[in-house]
């Protein structure tokens, strides 16, 4: 009967029976990009949205711009322009600043149409800046 004394004993038994235990290496895509000076061939196993973001960054572009649009309140004559890579985008309106602010109202903004916020009457229009079409039906799928 084999008897060990805790984890140290188990480690000794495993080491002598299977040799040294290999160490796992974790590499994030951020480190791959930095270490390879941003070359696409060195993106490792990044796929989907992560790979797309890295490809855009390599071209000097921002794929997922998370900063909210700023500017004057959109009107029917001069709507707030929201950019999208596709023919539609989900948009959240929270009104203006200070007293004009309201709870976020969500709606689907589509190419060729304007949408008016039901709370503050701000008007939005979509500007397609990318491949167009429905989201999820581009060259990566």
C-alpha positions in Angstrom: 0.0 0.0 0.0 1.3 3.4 -1.0 1.0 6.1 1.7 1.7 9.7 1.1 1.9 12.7 3.4 -0.3 15.3 2.0 0.2 17.2 -1.3 4.0 17.1 -1.1 4.0 13.3 -1.0 1.5 13.1 -3.9 3.6 15.5 -5.9 6.7 13.4 -5.3 4.8 10.2 -6.4 3.5 11.9 -9.6 6.9 13.4 -10.4 8.7 10.1 -10.1 6.0 8.1 -12.0 5.4 10.5 -14.9 8.5 12.7 -14.9 8.2 16.5 -14.5 4.7 18.1 -14.8 4.6 20.5 -17.7 3.6 24.1 -16.9 0.7 25.7 -18.7 1.3 28.9 -20.6 -1.4 31.4 -21.0 -1.0 34.1 -23.7 -3.6 36.7 -24.3 -4.2 38.2 -27.8 -3.1 41.6 -26.4 0.3 40.2 -25.6 0.5 38.4 -29.0 -0.2 41.7 -30.7 2.4 43.6 -28.6 5.1 40.9 -28.9 4.7 40.5 -32.7 4.5 44.2 -33.4 0.9 43.8 -34.6 1.3 41.4 -37.4 -1.8 39.4 -38.4 0.0 36.1 -38.7 0.9 36.3 -35.0 -2.7 36.7 -33.6 -2.5 33.2 -32.3 -5.9 31.5 -31.9 -8.0 34.7 -31.7 -11.3 34.2 -33.5 -14.6 36.0 -34.0 -15.0 39.5 -32.6 -11.6 39.4 -30.8 -9.8 38.6 -34.1 -11.9 41.2 -35.9 -10.9 43.8 -33.3 -7.2 42.9 -33.7 -7.4 43.1 -37.5 -8.9 46.5 -37.3 -6.3 47.7 -34.7 -3.6 46.5 -37.1 -5.1 48.9 -39.7 -5.2 51.7 -37.3 -9.0 51.6 -36.9 -11.2 51.2 -33.9 -13.7 48.3 -34.4 -15.8 48.7 -31.2 -16.1 52.4 -30.4 -17.8 52.4 -27.0 -17.8 56.2 -26.6 -21.3 57.7 -26.8 -21.9 60.3 -29.5 -21.7 63.9 -28.4 -23.2 67.0 -30.0 -26.4 69.0 -30.3 -29.7 67.3 -29.8 -30.9 65.7 -33.0 -33.8 67.3 -34.8 -35.8 66.3 -37.9 -33.8 68.8 -39.9 -30.4 67.7 -38.4 -30.7 64.3 -36.8 -28.0 62.8 -34.5 -25.9 60.6 -36.8 -25.1 57.2 -35.4 -22.4 55.2 -37.3 -22.6 51.4 -37.8 -20.8 48.8 -39.8 -24.1 47.2 -40.7 -27.6 48.3 -41.9 -29.0 48.4 -38.4 -27.9 49.1 -34.8 -29.5 49.0 -31.4 -29.3 52.5 -29.9 -30.0 53.8 -26.4 -31.1 57.4 -25.9 -30.6 58.9 -22.4 -31.6 62.5 -23.4 -29.4 65.5 -22.9 -27.2 66.6 -19.9 -28.5 67.5 -16.4 -32.2 68.1 -16.3 -32.7 66.9 -19.9 -31.3 63.4 -19.0 -33.8 60.5 -18.8 -33.7 56.7 -18.3 -32.3 55.0 -21.3 -34.8 54.2 -24.0 -33.7 51.5 -26.5 -34.7 51.2 -30.1 -33.6 49.6 -33.4 -32.1 52.2 -35.8 -32.2 51.0 -39.5 -30.5 52.3 -42.6 -32.7 54.8 -44.5 -35.0 55.6 -41.6 -35.0 58.1 -38.8 -36.2 57.3 -35.3 -37.5 59.8 -32.7 -37.0 59.1 -29.0 -40.4 58.7 -27.3 -39.2 60.5 -24.2 -37.1 63.5 -25.4 -38.1 63.7 -29.1 -34.4 63.6 -30.2 -34.1 62.3 -33.8 -31.5 59.7 -34.9 -30.3 58.6 -38.3 -28.0 55.7 -39.2 -24.8 56.1 -41.3 -23.4 52.8 -42.6 -19.6 53.0 -42.4 -18.7 49.3 -42.9 -19.7 46.3 -44.9 -23.4 46.8 -44.6 -26.0 44.0 -44.5 -27.3 42.3 -41.3 -24.9 41.9 -38.4 -23.3 38.5 -38.3 -23.4 38.0 -42.1 -19.9 39.3 -43.0 -16.7 37.8 -44.1 -15.8 36.2 -40.7 -18.8 33.8 -40.8 
